[in-house]
Amino acid sequence: MSVAELGRRTGIDKKRLWYILDGQREMRVDEFLKLCIALRMDPRSFVTREMIDGVAEATARSIGRSDNPNT
């Protein structure tokens, strides 16, 4: 599939899409999800167990800090 066709299917400008695919721009979450839909890929297949654990730990720390007025 061409970049132009992928851009058309996702609604992502083809120039921006090219920069993302070439590593010159970071992909936003909405762009990632649009690409997954266009390519019929489950976004969860890109998430590792370590990523899930890291988010859970960061969330727990964040919640713990917000409950403590002394931090």
PDB file of N, CA, C and O in Angstrom:
ATOM      1  N   MET A   1       0.853  -1.168   0.000  1.00  0.00           N
ATOM      2  CA  MET A   1       0.000   0.000   0.000  1.00  0.00           C
ATOM      3  C   MET A   1       0.903   1.238   0.000  1.00  0.00           C
ATOM      4  O   MET A   1       1.908   1.282   0.709  1.00  0.00           O
ATOM      5  N   SER A   2       0.542   2.215  -0.784  1.00  0.00           N
ATOM      6  CA  SER A   2       1.344   3.438  -0.853  1.00  0.00           C
ATOM      7  C   SER A   2       1.062   4.329   0.356  1.00  0.00           C
ATOM      8  O   SER A   2       0.041   4.185   1.027  1.00  0.00           O
ATOM      9  N   VAL A   3       1.979   5.239   0.616  1.00  0.00           N
ATOM     10  CA  VAL A   3       1.794   6.203   1.701  1.00  0.00           C
ATOM     11  C   VAL A   3       0.573   7.068   1.404  1.00  0.00           C
ATOM     12  O   VAL A   3      -0.192   7.398   2.311  1.00  0.00           O
ATOM     13  N   ALA A   4       0.390   7.434   0.146  1.00  0.00           N
ATOM     14  CA  ALA A   4      -0.774   8.244  -0.235  1.00  0.00           C
ATOM     15  C   ALA A   4      -2.079   7.510   0.076  1.00  0.00           C
ATOM     16  O   ALA A   4      -3.017   8.107   0.604  1.00  0.00           O
ATOM     17  N   GLU A   5      -2.138   6.226  -0.247  1.00  0.00           N
ATOM     18  CA  GLU A   5      -3.341   5.432   0.026  1.00  0.00           C
ATOM     19  C   GLU A   5      -3.554   5.266   1.523  1.00  0.00           C
ATOM     20  O   GLU A   5      -4.683   5.366   2.003  1.00  0.00           O
ATOM     21  N   LEU A   6      -2.489   5.016   2.260  1.00  0.00           N
ATOM     22  CA  LEU A   6      -2.597   4.887   3.712  1.00  0.00           C
ATOM     23  C   LEU A   6      -3.063   6.201   4.323  1.00  0.00           C
ATOM     24  O   LEU A   6      -3.889   6.207   5.236  1.00  0.00           O
ATOM     25  N   GLY A   7      -2.539   7.302   3.826  1.00  0.00           N
ATOM     26  CA  GLY A   7      -2.988   8.612   4.291  1.00  0.00           C
ATOM     27  C   GLY A   7      -4.462   8.837   4.005  1.00  0.00           C
ATOM     28  O   GLY A   7      -5.191   9.361   4.848  1.00  0.00           O
ATOM     29  N   ARG A   8      -4.897   8.446   2.824  1.00  0.00           N
ATOM     30  CA  ARG A   8      -6.307   8.594   2.460  1.00  0.00           C
ATOM     31  C   ARG A   8      -7.198   7.765   3.382  1.00  0.00           C
ATOM     32  O   ARG A   8      -8.246   8.235   3.825  1.00  0.00           O
ATOM     33  N   ARG A   9      -6.786   6.545   3.668  1.00  0.00           N
ATOM     34  CA  ARG A   9      -7.590   5.659   4.518  1.00  0.00           C
ATOM     35  C   ARG A   9      -7.635   6.121   5.969  1.00  0.00           C
ATOM     36  O   ARG A   9      -8.624   5.890   6.665  1.00  0.00           O
ATOM     37  N   THR A  10      -6.578   6.766   6.425  1.00  0.00           N
ATOM     38  CA  THR A  10      -6.503   7.166   7.831  1.00  0.00           C
ATOM     39  C   THR A  10      -6.903   8.614   8.074  1.00  0.00           C
ATOM     40  O   THR A  10      -7.244   8.988   9.196  1.00  0.00           O
ATOM     41  N   GLY A  11      -6.861   9.423   7.031  1.00  0.00           N
ATOM     42  CA  GLY A  11      -7.113  10.850   7.207  1.00  0.00           C
ATOM     43  C   GLY A  11      -5.883  11.601   7.691  1.00  0.00           C
ATOM     44  O   GLY A  11      -5.975  12.771   8.062  1.00  0.00           O
ATOM     45  N   ILE A  12      -4.739  10.938   7.689  1.00  0.00           N
ATOM     46  CA  ILE A  12      -3.475  11.573   8.079  1.00  0.00           C
ATOM     47  C   ILE A  12      -2.832  12.134   6.816  1.00  0.00           C
ATOM     48  O   ILE A  12      -2.708  11.433   5.811  1.00  0.00           O
ATOM     49  N   ASP A  13      -2.430  13.389   6.870  1.00  0.00           N
ATOM     50  CA  ASP A  13      -1.775  14.016   5.727  1.00  0.00           C
ATOM     51  C   ASP A  13      -0.599  13.158   5.275  1.00  0.00           C
ATOM     52  O   ASP A  13       0.196  12.706   6.099  1.00  0.00           O
ATOM     53  N   LYS A  14      -0.490  12.933   3.969  1.00  0.00           N
ATOM     54  CA  LYS A  14       0.538  12.003   3.478  1.00  0.00           C
ATOM     55  C   LYS A  14       1.955  12.487   3.771  1.00  0.00           C
ATOM     56  O   LYS A  14       2.855  11.669   3.963  1.00  0.00           O
ATOM     57  N   LYS A  15       2.168  13.804   3.809  1.00  0.00           N
ATOM     58  CA  LYS A  15       3.505  14.312   4.132  1.00  0.00           C
ATOM     59  C   LYS A  15       3.839  14.018   5.596  1.00  0.00           C
ATOM     60  O   LYS A  15       4.943  13.575   5.914  1.00  0.00           O
ATOM     61  N   ARG A  16       2.873  14.270   6.482  1.00  0.00           N
ATOM     62  CA  ARG A  16       3.093  13.967   7.902  1.00  0.00           C
ATOM     63  C   ARG A  16       3.301  12.469   8.093  1.00  0.00           C
ATOM     64  O   ARG A  16       4.176  12.045   8.848  1.00  0.00           O
ATOM     65  N   LEU A  17       2.497  11.683   7.409  1.00  0.00           N
ATOM     66  CA  LEU A  17       2.623  10.230   7.515  1.00  0.00           C
ATOM     67  C   LEU A  17       3.999   9.773   7.061  1.00  0.00           C
ATOM     68  O   LEU A  17       4.599   8.899   7.686  1.00  0.00           O
ATOM     69  N   TRP A  18       4.498  10.346   5.994  1.00  0.00           N
ATOM     70  CA  TRP A  18       5.833   9.994   5.510  1.00  0.00           C
ATOM     71  C   TRP A  18       6.885  10.325   6.569  1.00  0.00           C
ATOM     72  O   TRP A  18       7.784   9.523   6.823  1.00  0.00           O
ATOM     73  N   TYR A  19       6.775  11.508   7.188  1.00  0.00           N
ATOM     74  CA  TYR A  19       7.727  11.897   8.233  1.00  0.00           C
ATOM     75  C   TYR A  19       7.663  10.936   9.422  1.00  0.00           C
ATOM     76  O   TYR A  19       8.692  10.598  10.007  1.00  0.00           O
ATOM     77  N   ILE A  20       6.457  10.499   9.773  1.00  0.00           N
ATOM     78  CA  ILE A  20       6.303   9.537  10.876  1.00  0.00           C
ATOM     79  C   ILE A  20       6.983   8.218  10.521  1.00  0.00           C
ATOM     80  O   ILE A  20       7.759   7.675  11.307  1.00  0.00           O
ATOM     81  N   LEU A  21       6.684   7.714   9.331  1.00  0.00           N
ATOM     82  CA  LEU A  21       7.241   6.425   8.915  1.00  0.00           C
ATOM     83  C   LEU A  21       8.753   6.482   8.730  1.00  0.00           C
ATOM     84  O   LEU A  21       9.443   5.473   8.873  1.00  0.00           O
ATOM     85  N   ASP A  22       9.258   7.667   8.413  1.00  0.00           N
ATOM     86  CA  ASP A  22      10.697   7.855   8.219  1.00  0.00           C
ATOM     87  C   ASP A  22      11.422   8.148   9.534  1.00  0.00           C
ATOM     88  O   ASP A  22      12.649   8.249   9.557  1.00  0.00           O
ATOM     89  N   GLY A  23      10.665   8.284  10.633  1.00  0.00           N
ATOM     90  CA  GLY A  23      11.266   8.541  11.937  1.00  0.00           C
ATOM     91  C   GLY A  23      11.591   9.997  12.202  1.00  0.00           C
ATOM     92  O   GLY A  23      12.290  10.308  13.166  1.00  0.00           O
ATOM     93  N   GLN A  24      11.094  10.898  11.362  1.00  0.00           N
ATOM     94  CA  GLN A  24      11.372  12.319  11.541  1.00  0.00           C
ATOM     95  C   GLN A  24      10.357  13.013  12.449  1.00  0.00           C
ATOM     96  O   GLN A  24      10.605  14.120  12.927  1.00  0.00           O
ATOM     97  N   ARG A  25       9.230  12.372  12.683  1.00  0.00           N
ATOM     98  CA  ARG A  25       8.187  12.898  13.564  1.00  0.00           C
ATOM     99  C   ARG A  25       7.712  11.777  14.470  1.00  0.00           C
ATOM    100  O   ARG A  25       7.743  10.603  14.102  1.00  0.00           O
ATOM    101  N   GLU A  26       7.269  12.162  15.671  1.00  0.00           N
ATOM    102  CA  GLU A  26       6.690  11.172  16.573  1.00  0.00           C
ATOM    103  C   GLU A  26       5.217  10.993  16.243  1.00  0.00           C
ATOM    104  O   GLU A  26       4.521  11.946  15.894  1.00  0.00           O
ATOM    105  N   MET A  27       4.763   9.770  16.359  1.00  0.00           N
ATOM    106  CA  MET A  27       3.373   9.458  16.081  1.00  0.00           C
ATOM    107  C   MET A  27       2.525   9.763  17.310  1.00  0.00           C
ATOM    108  O   MET A  27       2.878   9.386  18.427  1.00  0.00           O
ATOM    109  N   ARG A  28       1.410  10.445  17.096  1.00  0.00           N
ATOM    110  CA  ARG A  28       0.462  10.693  18.183  1.00  0.00           C
ATOM    111  C   ARG A  28      -0.394   9.445  18.389  1.00  0.00           C
ATOM    112  O   ARG A  28      -0.479   8.588  17.510  1.00  0.00           O
ATOM    113  N   VAL A  29      -1.016   9.353  19.539  1.00  0.00           N
ATOM    114  CA  VAL A  29      -1.847   8.188  19.856  1.00  0.00           C
ATOM    115  C   VAL A  29      -2.991   8.049  18.856  1.00  0.00           C
ATOM    116  O   VAL A  29      -3.288   6.942  18.407  1.00  0.00           O
ATOM    117  N   ASP A  30      -3.634   9.158  18.505  1.00  0.00           N
ATOM    118  CA  ASP A  30      -4.750   9.070  17.563  1.00  0.00           C
ATOM    119  C   ASP A  30      -4.281   8.571  16.196  1.00  0.00           C
ATOM    120  O   ASP A  30      -5.003   7.836  15.522  1.00  0.00           O
ATOM    121  N   GLU A  31      -3.090   8.964  15.790  1.00  0.00           N
ATOM    122  CA  GLU A  31      -2.542   8.498  14.517  1.00  0.00           C
ATOM    123  C   GLU A  31      -2.228   7.005  14.577  1.00  0.00           C
ATOM    124  O   GLU A  31      -2.483   6.268  13.624  1.00  0.00           O
ATOM    125  N   PHE A  32      -1.678   6.576  15.696  1.00  0.00           N
ATOM    126  CA  PHE A  32      -1.392   5.154  15.886  1.00  0.00           C
ATOM    127  C   PHE A  32      -2.671   4.327  15.768  1.00  0.00           C
ATOM    128  O   PHE A  32      -2.695   3.294  15.098  1.00  0.00           O
ATOM    129  N   LEU A  33      -3.727   4.791  16.423  1.00  0.00           N
ATOM    130  CA  LEU A  33      -4.986   4.055  16.382  1.00  0.00           C
ATOM    131  C   LEU A  33      -5.597   4.054  14.985  1.00  0.00           C
ATOM    132  O   LEU A  33      -6.143   3.041  14.549  1.00  0.00           O
ATOM    133  N   LYS A  34      -5.510   5.171  14.286  1.00  0.00           N
ATOM    134  CA  LYS A  34      -6.011   5.232  12.905  1.00  0.00           C
ATOM    135  C   LYS A  34      -5.248   4.260  12.006  1.00  0.00           C
ATOM    136  O   LYS A  34      -5.845   3.592  11.162  1.00  0.00           O
ATOM    137  N   LEU A  35      -3.939   4.185  12.188  1.00  0.00           N
ATOM    138  CA  LEU A  35      -3.138   3.252  11.394  1.00  0.00           C
ATOM    139  C   LEU A  35      -3.509   1.810  11.713  1.00  0.00           C
ATOM    140  O   LEU A  35      -3.612   0.976  10.814  1.00  0.00           O
ATOM    141  N   CYS A  36      -3.709   1.519  12.989  1.00  0.00           N
ATOM    142  CA  CYS A  36      -4.108   0.162  13.371  1.00  0.00           C
ATOM    143  C   CYS A  36      -5.432  -0.213  12.720  1.00  0.00           C
ATOM    144  O   CYS A  36      -5.590  -1.330  12.227  1.00  0.00           O
ATOM    145  N   ILE A  37      -6.374   0.707  12.718  1.00  0.00           N
ATOM    146  CA  ILE A  37      -7.675   0.432  12.105  1.00  0.00           C
ATOM    147  C   ILE A  37      -7.518   0.202  10.608  1.00  0.00           C
ATOM    148  O   ILE A  37      -8.059  -0.759  10.062  1.00  0.00           O
ATOM    149  N   ALA A  38      -6.775   1.088   9.947  1.00  0.00           N
ATOM    150  CA  ALA A  38      -6.593   0.979   8.494  1.00  0.00           C
ATOM    151  C   ALA A  38      -5.880  -0.314   8.108  1.00  0.00           C
ATOM    152  O   ALA A  38      -6.166  -0.901   7.065  1.00  0.00           O
ATOM    153  N   LEU A  39      -4.951  -0.752   8.956  1.00  0.00           N
ATOM    154  CA  LEU A  39      -4.177  -1.960   8.660  1.00  0.00           C
ATOM    155  C   LEU A  39      -4.782  -3.214   9.293  1.00  0.00           C
ATOM    156  O   LEU A  39      -4.231  -4.310   9.186  1.00  0.00           O
ATOM    157  N   ARG A  40      -5.932  -3.026   9.957  1.00  0.00           N
ATOM    158  CA  ARG A  40      -6.640  -4.132  10.622  1.00  0.00           C
ATOM    159  C   ARG A  40      -5.742  -4.874  11.605  1.00  0.00           C
ATOM    160  O   ARG A  40      -5.633  -6.100  11.593  1.00  0.00           O
ATOM    161  N   MET A  41      -5.110  -4.081  12.450  1.00  0.00           N
ATOM    162  CA  MET A  41      -4.226  -4.639  13.474  1.00  0.00           C
ATOM    163  C   MET A  41      -4.764  -4.259  14.847  1.00  0.00           C
ATOM    164  O   MET A  41      -5.267  -3.152  15.039  1.00  0.00           O
ATOM    165  N   ASP A  42      -4.658  -5.167  15.783  1.00  0.00           N
ATOM    166  CA  ASP A  42      -5.088  -4.905  17.151  1.00  0.00           C
ATOM    167  C   ASP A  42      -4.012  -4.079  17.849  1.00  0.00           C
ATOM    168  O   ASP A  42      -2.881  -4.547  17.981  1.00  0.00           O
ATOM    169  N   PRO A  43      -4.333  -2.857  18.302  1.00  0.00           N
ATOM    170  CA  PRO A  43      -3.323  -2.024  18.964  1.00  0.00           C
ATOM    171  C   PRO A  43      -2.707  -2.694  20.194  1.00  0.00           C
ATOM    172  O   PRO A  43      -1.567  -2.404  20.560  1.00  0.00           O
ATOM    173  N   ARG A  44      -3.462  -3.586  20.827  1.00  0.00           N
ATOM    174  CA  ARG A  44      -2.944  -4.270  22.018  1.00  0.00           C
ATOM    175  C   ARG A  44      -1.769  -5.176  21.702  1.00  0.00           C
ATOM    176  O   ARG A  44      -0.989  -5.516  22.591  1.00  0.00           O
ATOM    177  N   SER A  45      -1.634  -5.569  20.443  1.00  0.00           N
ATOM    178  CA  SER A  45      -0.522  -6.451  20.077  1.00  0.00           C
ATOM    179  C   SER A  45       0.826  -5.734  20.156  1.00  0.00           C
ATOM    180  O   SER A  45       1.874  -6.379  20.114  1.00  0.00           O
ATOM    181  N   PHE A  46       0.806  -4.410  20.271  1.00  0.00           N
ATOM    182  CA  PHE A  46       2.039  -3.634  20.367  1.00  0.00           C
ATOM    183  C   PHE A  46       2.423  -3.320  21.812  1.00  0.00           C
ATOM    184  O   PHE A  46       3.482  -2.746  22.063  1.00  0.00           O
ATOM    185  N   VAL A  47       1.569  -3.694  22.756  1.00  0.00           N
ATOM    186  CA  VAL A  47       1.789  -3.371  24.165  1.00  0.00           C
ATOM    187  C   VAL A  47       2.393  -4.582  24.867  1.00  0.00           C
ATOM    188  O   VAL A  47       1.834  -5.678  24.833  1.00  0.00           O
ATOM    189  N   THR A  48       3.539  -4.369  25.501  1.00  0.00           N
ATOM    190  CA  THR A  48       4.200  -5.458  26.220  1.00  0.00           C
ATOM    191  C   THR A  48       3.743  -5.490  27.678  1.00  0.00           C
ATOM    192  O   THR A  48       3.175  -4.523  28.186  1.00  0.00           O
ATOM    193  N   ARG A  49       3.998  -6.592  28.323  1.00  0.00           N
ATOM    194  CA  ARG A  49       3.679  -6.732  29.745  1.00  0.00           C
ATOM    195  C   ARG A  49       4.443  -5.695  30.564  1.00  0.00           C
ATOM    196  O   ARG A  49       3.918  -5.160  31.540  1.00  0.00           O
ATOM    197  N   GLU A  50       5.681  -5.415  30.167  1.00  0.00           N
ATOM    198  CA  GLU A  50       6.499  -4.432  30.878  1.00  0.00           C
ATOM    199  C   GLU A  50       5.874  -3.042  30.783  1.00  0.00           C
ATOM    200  O   GLU A  50       5.912  -2.276  31.747  1.00  0.00           O
ATOM    201  N   MET A  51       5.305  -2.717  29.637  1.00  0.00           N
ATOM    202  CA  MET A  51       4.641  -1.419  29.482  1.00  0.00           C
ATOM    203  C   MET A  51       3.441  -1.309  30.418  1.00  0.00           C
ATOM    204  O   MET A  51       3.240  -0.286  31.072  1.00  0.00           O
ATOM    205  N   ILE A  52       2.652  -2.370  30.472  1.00  0.00           N
ATOM    206  CA  ILE A  52       1.472  -2.378  31.339  1.00  0.00           C
ATOM    207  C   ILE A  52       1.888  -2.230  32.795  1.00  0.00           C
ATOM    208  O   ILE A  52       1.287  -1.454  33.539  1.00  0.00           O
ATOM    209  N   ASP A  53       2.912  -2.969  33.202  1.00  0.00           N
ATOM    210  CA  ASP A  53       3.399  -2.882  34.577  1.00  0.00           C
ATOM    211  C   ASP A  53       3.924  -1.486  34.882  1.00  0.00           C
ATOM    212  O   ASP A  53       3.685  -0.959  35.968  1.00  0.00           O
ATOM    213  N   GLY A  54       4.635  -0.885  33.937  1.00  0.00           N
ATOM    214  CA  GLY A  54       5.173   0.459  34.131  1.00  0.00           C
ATOM    215  C   GLY A  54       4.081   1.494  34.308  1.00  0.00           C
ATOM    216  O   GLY A  54       4.191   2.377  35.159  1.00  0.00           O
ATOM    217  N   VAL A  55       3.033   1.394  33.516  1.00  0.00           N
ATOM    218  CA  VAL A  55       1.911   2.323  33.642  1.00  0.00           C
ATOM    219  C   VAL A  55       1.210   2.112  34.979  1.00  0.00           C
ATOM    220  O   VAL A  55       0.839   3.079  35.644  1.00  0.00           O
ATOM    221  N   ALA A  56       1.028   0.870  35.373  1.00  0.00           N
ATOM    222  CA  ALA A  56       0.374   0.575  36.650  1.00  0.00           C
ATOM    223  C   ALA A  56       1.179   1.135  37.817  1.00  0.00           C
ATOM    224  O   ALA A  56       0.611   1.706  38.748  1.00  0.00           O
ATOM    225  N   GLU A  57       2.495   0.972  37.770  1.00  0.00           N
ATOM    226  CA  GLU A  57       3.351   1.490  38.840  1.00  0.00           C
ATOM    227  C   GLU A  57       3.322   3.012  38.877  1.00  0.00           C
ATOM    228  O   GLU A  57       3.230   3.602  39.953  1.00  0.00           O
ATOM    229  N   ALA A  58       3.400   3.649  37.723  1.00  0.00           N
ATOM    230  CA  ALA A  58       3.372   5.112  37.664  1.00  0.00           C
ATOM    231  C   ALA A  58       2.033   5.646  38.165  1.00  0.00           C
ATOM    232  O   ALA A  58       1.984   6.666  38.854  1.00  0.00           O
ATOM    233  N   THR A  59       0.963   4.962  37.820  1.00  0.00           N
ATOM    234  CA  THR A  59      -0.362   5.378  38.278  1.00  0.00           C
ATOM    235  C   THR A  59      -0.470   5.244  39.788  1.00  0.00           C
ATOM    236  O   THR A  59      -0.996   6.135  40.455  1.00  0.00           O
ATOM    237  N   ALA A  60       0.021   4.143  40.329  1.00  0.00           N
ATOM    238  CA  ALA A  60      -0.026   3.929  41.778  1.00  0.00           C
ATOM    239  C   ALA A  60       0.776   4.999  42.508  1.00  0.00           C
ATOM    240  O   ALA A  60       0.338   5.510  43.539  1.00  0.00           O
ATOM    241  N   ARG A  61       1.954   5.340  41.975  1.00  0.00           N
ATOM    242  CA  ARG A  61       2.768   6.395  42.599  1.00  0.00           C
ATOM    243  C   ARG A  61       2.052   7.736  42.534  1.00  0.00           C
ATOM    244  O   ARG A  61       2.058   8.492  43.505  1.00  0.00           O
ATOM    245  N   SER A  62       1.447   8.028  41.419  1.00  0.00           N
ATOM    246  CA  SER A  62       0.746   9.293  41.226  1.00  0.00           C
ATOM    247  C   SER A  62      -0.438   9.416  42.177  1.00  0.00           C
ATOM    248  O   SER A  62      -0.648  10.467  42.782  1.00  0.00           O
ATOM    249  N   ILE A  63      -1.200   8.353  42.306  1.00  0.00           N
ATOM    250  CA  ILE A  63      -2.346   8.358  43.213  1.00  0.00           C
ATOM    251  C   ILE A  63      -1.869   8.479  44.646  1.00  0.00           C
ATOM    252  O   ILE A  63      -2.473   9.200  45.441  1.00  0.00           O
ATOM    253  N   GLY A  64      -0.804   7.790  44.984  1.00  0.00           N
ATOM    254  CA  GLY A  64      -0.249   7.858  46.334  1.00  0.00           C
ATOM    255  C   GLY A  64       0.198   9.259  46.696  1.00  0.00           C
ATOM    256  O   GLY A  64      -0.009   9.703  47.826  1.00  0.00           O
ATOM    257  N   ARG A  65       0.809   9.963  45.753  1.00  0.00           N
ATOM    258  CA  ARG A  65       1.262  11.330  45.994  1.00  0.00           C
ATOM    259  C   ARG A  65       0.086  12.277  46.166  1.00  0.00           C
ATOM    260  O   ARG A  65       0.135  13.167  47.016  1.00  0.00           O
ATOM    261  N   SER A  66      -0.964  12.109  45.383  1.00  0.00           N
ATOM    262  CA  SER A  66      -2.087  13.039  45.455  1.00  0.00           C
ATOM    263  C   SER A  66      -2.854  12.889  46.765  1.00  0.00           C
ATOM    264  O   SER A  66      -3.536  13.820  47.191  1.00  0.00           O
ATOM    265  N   ASP A  67      -2.750  11.721  47.410  1.00  0.00           N
ATOM    266  CA  ASP A  67      -3.430  11.503  48.681  1.00  0.00           C
ATOM    267  C   ASP A  67      -2.645  12.056  49.862  1.00  0.00           C
ATOM    268  O   ASP A  67      -3.189  12.200  50.957  1.00  0.00           O
ATOM    269  N   ASN A  68      -1.375  12.365  49.648  1.00  0.00           N
ATOM    270  CA  ASN A  68      -0.520  12.829  50.730  1.00  0.00           C
ATOM    271  C   ASN A  68      -0.271  14.326  50.575  1.00  0.00           C
ATOM    272  O   ASN A  68       0.476  14.722  49.680  1.00  0.00           O
ATOM    273  N   PRO A  69      -0.866  15.168  51.412  1.00  0.00           N
ATOM    274  CA  PRO A  69      -0.703  16.623  51.274  1.00  0.00           C
ATOM    275  C   PRO A  69       0.705  17.108  51.609  1.00  0.00           C
ATOM    276  O   PRO A  69       1.031  18.261  51.327  1.00  0.00           O
ATOM    277  N   ASN A  70       1.548  16.264  52.202  1.00  0.00           N
ATOM    278  CA  ASN A  70       2.899  16.677  52.588  1.00  0.00           C
ATOM    279  C   ASN A  70       3.914  16.508  51.477  1.00  0.00           C
ATOM    280  O   ASN A  70       5.086  16.825  51.683  1.00  0.00           O
ATOM    281  N   THR A  71       3.518  16.017  50.290  1.00  0.00           N
ATOM    282  CA  THR A  71       4.468  15.838  49.188  1.00  0.00           C
ATOM    283  C   THR A  71       4.212  16.812  48.086  1.00  0.00           C
ATOM    284  O   THR A  71       4.918  16.804  47.078  1.00  0.00           O
TER     285      THR A  71
END
